[in-house]
Amino acid sequence: MRFSLRRTCVLVLVSLAAQIAFAQTPKTVFLEELTWTELRDQIQAGKSTIIIPIGGTEQSGPDVALGKHNVRVKVLSQRIAEGLGNAIVAPVIAYVPEGSYAPPTSHMRFPGTITVPDDVFEKTLVSAANSFKIHGFRNIVFLGDHGGYLNDVKRVVARLNKEWGGSASRAFAPPEYYAGSSDGYAQILRQHGYRNDEIGTHAGLADTSLQLAVAPQMVRQNPMRNGPKLGPADGVYGGDPRRSTAEIGQLGIDAIVSRTIASIKKESAAR
């Protein structure tokens, strides 16, 4: 009788310990918020997809903070991972090719932009992907928030899949992610009555509205709305951000997230 009671007490304590441990595990999709044992357990439980968000530290005109791409891709990656249900989000890659610094070209003409050589960037992506592969992830997904390095990402994906051959892991970069934030979103805005000379390609109405939807604190709204129309000398290309709103930005966010989730699911299922 005593043995039975003792055994029952031990089982109760073990059960309580497991419940406490489970309760302490954060409900998050971010790898950097998990311990290695928590991540191991989640992989074993079916988290087979790792999202590698790629941002960039660059100027976006005088009214948007330099970390725009880093914050935006993190928020979008979180929503995409949550929508997939089987995904973890890696730390954001914030150092990317942004042009030359000898002499300064493109965004490097503006203080705060950081650039790295293409080969360094590509090696970073390859190393990150191989790290996740050996830890058990089968789908390694690159999400690039900035168009300037998309060809680098394509080269990395092709190299990885060639090297991995017939292994269980596969790398891919769904084109729907960036297309949703550029041409796809511009089409949505035109349907809502906005002009091409407002929408822009960088730091215009489209870009700024997306940022207002995910991180409004990064946009200096009063000077933006009340100031003069900005141009290339200010870091604003082909657009006018003055009528930007979080509401129209959310239209783009919803489209990017839903289209990217559908693309990742399709790619994963095809394998």
N, C-alpha and C positions, 0 to 999 in steps of 0.2 A: 504493500500500500504506500509505504514511504517512497519507494523507488518510483512508483507511478506518479506520485505527487511531485517529486523532484523533477522527473522527466517533463511533466506538464509545465512546471515553472520555467524550465530551461527553454522549452518551445515558445512559451509566451514572451520571454525576454528576447529571444531571437527575432520573433515577429515584431516586437516593439522596436527593436534596433533597426530592422529593415524599414519599418514605416517612418522612423525618424530620419534615416538616411535619405529615403525617397522624398520626404517633405523638405529636406534641406537642399535638394538638387534644384537649381534655379530653372524656371520655365523660360528658356531662351533658345534662340537658334544661333547665337553668336558663339563661335568656337572659343574666343578669348575670355568668355565668361564661365567656361566649364573647366573642371579639373580633368586631368588626363584619364582618370578612371571613369568619370562621368561620360566623357566622349567615347571611350572604349565601349562602355555599356550601350550607348545610343547607337553606335555602329553595329554592334551585335544584334540590337533590337530592330534594325532595318533602316537606319539613316545611311543611305547609299549614295547620296548626292552631296557634293561640296561645291558651293558657289564661291568663286574668287572674284570679289568686286575690284574693279580697277577705276580709280578716280583720276587725280591729277591736281597739282597745285599751280594755279594760273590766274592771271587777271581776268576779270569779267566786267570791265568798266568800273567807274568810280562808285557805283551804288551796290555792288554785290561782292561779298567777302571772298577772299582768295581760295578758301577750301570748298567752294561750291560743289565741285564734282565729287569730292570725297564724302561729304555729308549726304548728297543726293543718292549716290550709288549704294551707300550703306542702308539708307531707309528703304530704297526700292528692293535691294537684295533681301532685306528682312521680310518684306511683304511677299516677295516671290517665294522665299523659303517656307514661310508659313502657309502659303497657298498650296505648295507642293506636298507638304506634310512629311517628307522623307529627306529633308535637306538641312545642312548646316552652312553657316556663312563664315568664311575665313576673314581675317583682318584685311582692311582696305589697303590696296597698293597705291600710295600717294605720290611716289616719285616716278615720273613717266617722261618720255621724250616730249619736249616742248619747243624744239628749235635749237639754234646755235647760240653760244655766248661769246664767240670770237670770230666775227663781230655779232652782237645781239640781233636776232631776227625774230619775227612773229611776236608771240606773247612775251618773249624774253626781253623785249624793249621796255617792259613795264616792271617796276620793282615788286618782288614777292613771288614771281613765277620761278619755278624750279625745273630744271631739265636734267635728264640723264641720257647717255648714248643709247641707241637702239639695241645694240648687242647686250649691254648690261641689263636693260629692261627685259629682253627676251630670255636671257639666262635666269633672271629672277622668276619669271613665270614658269619656266621649265623646272626649276628646282622646287618651287612650291607645289606644282602638279605631281612631281615624283614623290614628294613627301607625303601627300595625301593618298597617293596610290598604294604605297607600302603599308599605310595604316588601315586600308580596307575600303576606301571609297571607290565606287565603280564608275560614277559619272562625275567628271571634273569639268565644271562649267565656268567659263570666263565671261564676265559681264563688264564691257568697257563703256564708260559714260562719256568718253571724249573721242571724237572721230579721228584725231591725229595719229593714233597708234593702232588703228584697227588692222592695218596690213601686218604689223608686227605680231598681233595676236593670231591672225590667220596662219602665219608661218609657224608659230609655236604649236598650234593645234595640229597642223600637218606633220610636223616633226615628231610630236609625242605619239600620235597614232601610228606612225611608221615604226617608231622604236618599240612601242608596246606590242605590236603585231597582234597575235590572237589572244592576248590576255583578256581578263574579265573587265578591265578598266578602259574607258574611252574618254577623250577630251573633246569638247565642242564649245563653240561660241555662237549662241543663237543670234542671227542677224536681226531678229524682230526687236531685240532690246534697243539697239541704237536707232534702228529705222523708226521705232515707235516714238522716240524722242525728237526725231528730226522731220523727215518727210511726212511720216504718218501723222504726227501732231500738227504740223503745218496745215495739212489737209483738214483736220478737225477745226482748226482756228478759222480757216477760210469759210467753212460751212457756218460758222457763227458770226460772220461779217467782218472779220479782221483782214486788213490789207497786207500784201506781201512786204511792203515797205515798213510795216510795223513789226511783222513777225520776226524777220531777221534770221541770221545764222549763228550769232554769238552775242550774248548779252542784250538781245532785243526782247521783244514782248514774249516770245515763246520761252526762251531760256529763263527769263526772270519770273514768269508765271509758274513754271515748274518749281523754281526754288521757293517761291512764296507758299506753294502747297506743301512742301516738306520741311522747310526751315525758314519761316518768315523773319526770324531774328537776324538772318544773314543779309537781308536786303535793307538798304537805307531808303525807306519809302518816301519820306518828306522831300529830301532833295531830288529824288528821282522824279516825283510827280510834278514838282513845282519848278524844276530847272529847265534849261533849254534842251532842244533835241541834240543828242550826242552822236558822234561819228567815229571813224577809225582812229583818229588822233586820241580819242578818249578810251579806246579799247572796245567800242561797240560797232559790230559789223552788220551792215545791211538791215538795221531794225530800229525800233523806237520803243523802249520799255515803259513809257509813261502811263499807258493804259493797262499794264499788267495787273492781274488779280489772282488770288489763291483759288478762286472758284474755277476760272478757266484753266488754271494749272492742274487742278484735280482731274479735269477731263483727260489731260495727257498722262497723268500718273496712272489712272485707272486703265487706260489703253495699253501703256507699256507693261504693266504688271500682268494683265490678263493675257496679252499676246505672248509674252515671254514664258509664262507658265505653260500655255498650250504648246509652245514650241519645244520646251524641255521635255514635256510629257511625250510628245510625238517622237522626239529623237530617242528617248530612253526606251519607249515601247518597240521602236523599230529594231533595236538591238536584241 
